[in-house]
Amino acid sequence: QVQLVESGGGLVQAGGSLRLSCATSGSILSINVMGWYRQAPGKQRELVAAIIRGGSTNYADSVKGRFTISRDNARNTVYLQMNSLESEDTAVYYCYALWGIHQYWGQGTQVTVSS
C-alpha cells in the first residue's frame, strides 16, 4: 500500500511558477512509475509528466519546455516544477504511482492560473 500526499498548489498569475510536491509513504525506488495528471473542469484527466524508476521522463506536448518532473530519493518525494504557467494549466493536479500492477492516486491539489 502506498499513500501519496500532495502539496504546493495555489493561485498564480500567468507567466509565474509553482512547484508541486508528492511525498510517498514507501520507498520511491520501489515504485515503477510516478507522475502527475491533471483534470480541468469538463475535461478528461490527462497525463502531464511521468518519471520511471530508472530515471527516464515523459511529458505531455503542452508542457514540454515549461514543466520539469524530478525526484528526491532520500525524501521519497516527486516534484513538478511548473514555469511560464498559462491559464490553460488551471486544473486539479493529481500525483500518481504505479507499484507493480497497483495504481495509487493522491487527493489532488488545485492550481489556478489567472490571466
C-alpha positions in Angstrom: 0.0 0.0 0.0 1.3 3.4 -1.0 0.0 6.7 0.2 0.6 9.9 -1.7 0.4 13.3 -0.2 0.5 16.4 -2.5 1.2 19.9 -1.7 2.2 23.2 -3.5 -0.9 24.1 -5.4 -2.3 27.6 -5.4 -3.2 30.7 -7.3 -0.6 32.3 -9.6 -0.5 34.9 -12.4 0.1 33.8 -15.9 3.8 33.6 -16.5 4.5 32.7 -12.9 5.8 29.4 -11.4 4.7 26.8 -8.9 6.3 23.7 -7.6 4.2 20.7 -6.6 5.4 18.0 -4.2 4.2 14.5 -3.8 5.5 12.6 -0.8 5.2 8.8 -0.7 4.7 6.6 2.3 7.1 4.0 0.9 10.4 3.9 -0.8 10.3 5.7 -4.1 12.8 3.4 -5.5 10.4 0.5 -5.3 7.8 2.3 -7.4 7.8 1.6 -11.1 6.4 4.9 -12.3 5.4 8.2 -10.7 3.8 11.1 -12.3 1.4 13.9 -12.4 -2.0 14.0 -14.0 -4.4 17.0 -14.2 -8.1 17.4 -14.7 -9.7 20.7 -15.8 -13.4 21.3 -15.4 -15.4 19.5 -18.1 -12.3 17.7 -19.4 -10.8 14.3 -19.0 -7.9 13.6 -16.7 -4.6 13.8 -18.7 -1.0 12.9 -18.1 1.2 15.8 -17.5 4.6 14.2 -16.7 6.0 10.9 -15.5 9.3 9.6 -14.2 10.2 5.9 -14.5 12.2 4.1 -11.8 15.3 4.2 -14.0 15.0 8.0 -14.2 13.6 8.4 -17.7 10.9 11.1 -18.0 8.0 11.8 -20.2 5.9 14.9 -20.8 2.7 16.0 -22.4 3.4 18.1 -25.5 1.6 21.0 -24.0 4.0 21.3 -21.1 7.3 20.4 -22.7 10.0 23.0 -22.0 7.9 24.6 -19.2 7.4 21.8 -16.7 10.1 19.5 -15.1 9.5 16.4 -13.1 12.1 15.2 -10.7 12.5 13.1 -7.6 14.4 13.1 -4.3 15.1 9.5 -3.4 16.2 10.4 0.2 12.9 12.2 0.8 10.7 9.8 -1.2 9.3 12.8 -2.9 8.5 13.6 -6.5 8.3 17.2 -7.7 6.7 19.0 -10.6 8.3 22.4 -11.3 5.9 24.4 -13.4 7.2 27.6 -15.1 5.7 30.0 -17.6 2.2 29.0 -16.4 -0.7 29.7 -18.7 -4.4 29.9 -18.0 -4.8 26.6 -19.7 -2.8 24.9 -17.0 -5.6 25.6 -14.5 -6.7 22.2 -13.1 -6.6 19.9 -10.2 -3.3 18.1 -10.3 -3.0 14.5 -9.0 0.0 12.6 -8.1 0.1 9.0 -9.4 2.1 6.0 -8.6 2.3 2.6 -10.3 3.7 -0.1 -7.9 3.8 -3.5 -9.5 0.3 -3.7 -11.0 -1.3 -1.4 -8.5 -2.2 2.2 -9.1 -2.3 4.8 -6.4 -3.6 8.4 -6.5 -3.2 11.4 -4.3 -6.1 13.6 -3.2 -5.4 16.3 -5.7 -4.2 19.9 -5.4 -5.7 22.9 -7.2 -3.6 25.0 -9.5 -5.3 28.2 -10.7 -3.5 30.5 -13.2 -5.0 33.9 -13.6 -4.6 35.8 -16.9 
